[in-house]
Amino acid sequence: MTSWKVISRSEHNQTNWRRRQGYEFAADHQVVEVLLAELSSVLPHYVLGFIKREDQYHLVAVLGFGGDRNYFAGPDNKWVCEVVPAALRAYPFRLITSSEAEEKVLCIDEGYLSEDSEDTPLFQEDGELDSSITGVLDFLNSCDHNRDLTQRACNSVAGAGIIEPWPLKISAGVDEEEVTIEWLYRINETALNSLSRTGLAELRSTSALPLAYAQLFSMNQLKGLVKRAELISLQAARVESNKSASSLFEDEGSLNFDLI
């Protein structure tokens, strides 16, 4: 489990941070949040839906079907898609609301703190954040602002009563048993088309209308996600087959040719 550490000038003035190697931290993620600002870029590649958390709906991209594999993370921890959702790109850094100051502070996954001089410093000699961090902080602040706008849009579609459960029965791979997904929600297209002009205007005022249509359009990517699952299943089966074949040639002891 990730342990987030607040970056402190007094505590981390002489501390470095280790750059991540790919997206190993997200290898088991089944969903990732999506922002309004990136809708047009993620739409051609991801299935979008909603999850419900703390009595609110949140817009997410679906990465898996509830197992322990993320179908966009390759075996070498590279992201197997040209578009990486913004929520993943700043890791191992994150903005978290401080319980003491009630404001958001910059944090780092504690596992990426380092005393190795070859790694990147968190602070410069003058005590200011290193340039490698300031760019990340600007990016996180932009994402945080857009996250508020995205949540406002999600709240708007929820308030309009056009979100419904999206039960899915999926075969998550070759020869795999069908799995039922009960934690996703989608836009009810009939309810959306039945909204009054006033209702549509309210959705438009919060940018919720393009969000609703993006979710509906993204459902065409479901076949592609299933194909990813099948490909990973085939690759895993091939690896197991190769292991079994190689075991036939392992030295299990000396051979006795006198028995031939």
Rosetta blueprint (number, residue, H / E / L):
1 M L
2 T L
3 S L
4 W E
5 K E
6 V E
7 I L
8 S L
9 R H
10 S H
11 E H
12 H H
13 N L
14 Q L
15 T L
16 N E
17 W E
18 R L
19 R L
20 R L
21 Q L
22 G L
23 Y L
24 E H
25 F H
26 A H
27 A L
28 D L
29 H L
30 Q L
31 V E
32 V E
33 E E
34 V L
35 L L
36 L H
37 A H
38 E H
39 L H
40 S H
41 S H
42 V H
43 L L
44 P L
45 H L
46 Y L
47 V E
48 L E
49 G E
50 F E
51 I E
52 K E
53 R E
54 E L
55 D L
56 Q E
57 Y E
58 H E
59 L E
60 V E
61 A E
62 V E
63 L L
64 G L
65 F L
66 G L
67 G L
68 D L
69 R L
70 N L
71 Y L
72 F L
73 A E
74 G L
75 P L
76 D L
77 N L
78 K L
79 W E
80 V L
81 C L
82 E L
83 V L
84 V L
85 P L
86 A H
87 A H
88 L H
89 R H
90 A L
91 Y L
92 P L
93 F E
94 R E
95 L E
96 I E
97 T E
98 S L
99 S L
100 E L
101 A L
102 E L
103 E L
104 K E
105 V E
106 L E
107 C E
108 I E
109 D E
110 E H
111 G H
112 Y H
113 L E
114 S E
115 E L
116 D L
117 S L
118 E L
119 D L
120 T E
121 P E
122 L L
123 F E
124 Q L
125 E L
126 D L
127 G L
128 E L
129 L E
130 D L
131 S H
132 S H
133 I H
134 T H
135 G H
136 V H
137 L H
138 D H
139 F H
140 L H
141 N H
142 S H
143 C H
144 D H
145 H H
146 N H
147 R H
148 D H
149 L H
150 T H
151 Q H
152 R H
153 A H
154 C H
155 N H
156 S H
157 V H
158 A H
159 G H
160 A L
161 G L
162 I L
163 I E
164 E E
165 P E
166 W L
167 P L
168 L E
169 K E
170 I E
171 S E
172 A L
173 G L
174 V L
175 D L
176 E L
177 E L
178 E E
179 V E
180 T E
181 I E
182 E L
183 W L
184 L L
185 Y E
186 R E
187 I E
188 N L
189 E H
190 T H
191 A H
192 L H
193 N H
194 S L
195 L L
196 S L
197 R H
198 T H
199 G H
200 L H
201 A H
202 E H
203 L H
204 R H
205 S H
206 T L
207 S L
208 A H
209 L H
210 P H
211 L H
212 A H
213 Y H
214 A H
215 Q H
216 L H
217 F H
218 S H
219 M H
220 N H
221 Q H
222 L H
223 K H
224 G H
225 L H
226 V H
227 K H
228 R H
229 A H
230 E H
231 L H
232 I H
233 S H
234 L H
235 Q H
236 A H
237 A H
238 R H
239 V H
240 E H
241 S H
242 N H
243 K H
244 S H
245 A H
246 S H
247 S H
248 L L
249 F L
250 E L
251 D L
252 E L
253 G L
254 S L
255 L L
256 N L
257 F H
258 D H
259 L H
260 I L
